[in-house]
Amino acid sequence: MAAKKSGAMTGFVVFAGTMLLIIGGVNIFQGFIALFDDEHLVVTPENLILVDLTGWGWVLLISGLIMVAAGLGLLAAQTWARITAIVIVIVHAIIQIAWLGAYPVWSLLMIALDVVVLYALTAGWSDVRARIQGLDEETWQSPEEAGVDRGARTTPMA
């Protein structure tokens, strides 16, 4: 029995790429705040802080740039971006486990999101890559180029 090809996995990979872009952008923004204006960061004694604020700013800035690059690469269906994103998401999940004591609800939500993104990046990559790379040709064709007869189209009855 042949497996039915679906666009759902392509949607998951686009979701993963978009999430990496958003989270990377937020990390870059937070990294700049930590580097240039550390009075705007709230740090309480109960929270887990492993480095000083300048070091944390550099970590956020560099990881944000890597996430943005991986997200753009995923949207372009690049294999290097997939491997980079898998490593980033695994490291992020491990870091969230370390933060469970300080932010339990947020950490559990982030771990769940990491699992969804990992599934998207590891299941059916070859089909997804072919679909993403083929979107440009399919999407921008006129109906005549795609072989669709306009007279054959029917409108739904009310």
Buried (B, 14 or more C-beta within 10 A) or exposed (E): EEEEEEEEBBEBBBBBBEBBBEBBBEBBEBBBBBBEEBEEEEEEEEEEEEEEBEEBBBBBBEBBBBBBBBBBBBBEBBEEBBEBBBEBBEEBBEBBEEBBEEBEEEBEEBBEBBEBBBEBBEEBBEBBBEBBEEBEEEEEEEEEEEEEEEEEEEEEEE
